[in-house]
Amino acid sequence: MKSFAKKLLIFLTPAVIAVVLFFAFEPYDYFGLKHNSQYLSKPLSTMREVIRDHPANIILGDSQMANLNTGYIEELTGTRYTMLGFGGSRVGECIDLFWFAAEHTHLEKVVFGVNFYSSGGPMDQGRIPSLVPKAENPFRFISGANYWLQSIDEAKRLTVNCLAGISGHAEWITEPEDPTTFDHIGVPDERGAVYRKDLEEYSDLLLSVIGTDGSFHIEDETMNALGEVIDYCNANGIEIIFVFPPMQESVFDLVTEPYGIDDDLIRYKQYLSERATVYDLCYKNAFTVNEDNFYDGLHLAGEQKKTFAELIFTDIDSDYVVKLVNGGENYDH
C-alpha cells in the first residue's frame, strides 16, 4: 500500500505543479487572489468576480463603457461598481451578462451602456453561454487549451522581462494595454492636421461593418429583450440606468445621418426612455463636436473618460447629457 501511495504521489506531483503554475500565471485572476486580471480577460474574469464578491452594482456595455475606470467611479461616488462591460460586446451578450449577474448576486443598481453600433441586426448572445460553465466550474476552466496557452504566454512575458531587468540587454515584452487608464487613448501627436481625415477613415470602418445597403435596423426582439430586463429590475427593486455614450460629430455626419440610422437611434432612445431612466450623451453638442475629446469616432481620449464618468455618476448639470427619469415624451435628440 505504501508503495502504491508513493507511486501515485510521484505520478500526481507534476500534474499538481502544472496546475499551480497555470493558476499562478493565467491572466483572469480566477480565484481573485492575485488582483491582477487583465483588461482583455473580460468578461470571464468579471463573471468570476460576480460569483466571488456578489457585487450590488454593475456596469454593462461595450468598450465605450468598459474603458471607464471603476476606481475613479468609486472615488466620485463612494460606491464600488463591477465592470461587466467588455470590448466588442453585443447588446445580446450584455443582456446575457445581466441575467448571469441577477442569478449570482443581489443587484441594487445596473448602469447599462447601449449604442447603435452594438445593437443593430439579430440579437446575438455570442460567447456568454459558453463562458458560464467555465465561470462556475474551475475544472471546466482548466480544461480549455487556449487558457493554458495564455498562461504560458504570460509566464514567458514575465520571465523575459525579469531577465531583461537583470541583464539590461534583453528586449522587454510589453504588458497588454489597459485603456481604462487616463494616459491611454489620448489623441496621438502624430495625427496633427490629418486628425479629421482619420475620423473619416474610422467612419468608413464603421460602415464596412454595419453595411451601406439600408439593412441596418435595431430589431424589436432586441428592444423587447431589454424591456424584460427593465421589468425584472422594476419587480425586484433594482435601479437601472441606460446610457447612450457620446460619439464624435463625424460619426453622425458620415454614418448615422446619411444612412438613416438616426431614425432607428431615436426610436431606440424613445423606447427605453418611456420605460426606464436614460442618460443620453449621444447627440451633437460642444463636447461631441470637439475632435480632441476623442481618440476615434466612438472612444474618448485620456482625461475625457473622467468627464464621461462624472456626467453619468454625479448630479452635475451639463449641456453634454440629457437625463430622462422614467419617461421621456417626444424624444428628439
C-alpha positions, 0 to 999 in steps of 0.5 A: 500500500505504501508503495502504491501511495508513493507511486501515485504521489510521484505520478500526481506531483507534476500534474499538481505543479502544472496546475499551480503554475497555470493558476499562478500565471493565467491572466483572469485572476480566477480565484481573485487572489492575485488582483491582477486580471487583465483588461482583455480577460473580460468578461470571464474574469468579471463573471468570476468576480460576480460569483466571488464578491456578489457585487450590488452594482454593475456596469454593462456595455461595450468598450465605450463603457468598459474603458471607464475606470471603476476606481475613479467611479468609486472615488466620485461616488463612494460606491464600488461598481463591477465592470461587466462591460467588455470590448466588442460586446453585443447588446445580446451578450450584455443582456446575457451578462445581466441575467448571469449577474441577477442569478449570482448576486443581489443587484441594487443598481445596473448602469447599462451602456447601449449604442447603435453600433452594438445593437443593430441586426439579430440579437446575438448572445455570442460567447456568454453561454459558453463562458458560464460553465467555465465561470462556475466550474474551475475544472471546466476552466482548466480544461480549455487549451487556449487558457493554458496557452495564455498562461504560458504566454504570460509566464514567458512575458514575465520571465523575459522581462525579469531577465531583461531587468537583470541583464539590461540587454534583453528586449522587454515584452510589453504588458497588454494595454489597459485603456481604462487608464487616463494616459491611454487613448489620448489623441496621438501627436502624430495625427496633427492636421490629418486628425479629421481625415482619420475620423473619416477613415474610422467612419468608413470602418464603421460602415464596412461593418454595419453595411451601406445597403439600408439593412441596418435596423435595431430589431424589436426582439432586441428592444423587447429583450431589454424591456424584460430586463427593465421589468425584472429590475422594476419587480425586484427593486433594482435601479437601472440606468441606460446610457447612450455614450457620446460619439464624435460629430463625424460619426453622425455626419458620415454614418448615422445621418446619411444612412438613416440610422438616426431614425432607428437611434431615436426610436431606440432612445424613445423606447427605453426612455418611456420605460426606464431612466436614460442618460443620453450623451449621444447627440451633437453638442460642444463636447461631441463636436470637439475632435480632441475629446476623442481618440476615434469616432466612438472612444474618448481620449485620456482625461475625457473618460473622467468627464464621461464618468462624472456626467453619468455618476454625479448630479452635475448639470451639463449641456453634454447629457440629457437625463430622462427619469422614467419617461421621456415624451417626444424624444428628439435628440 
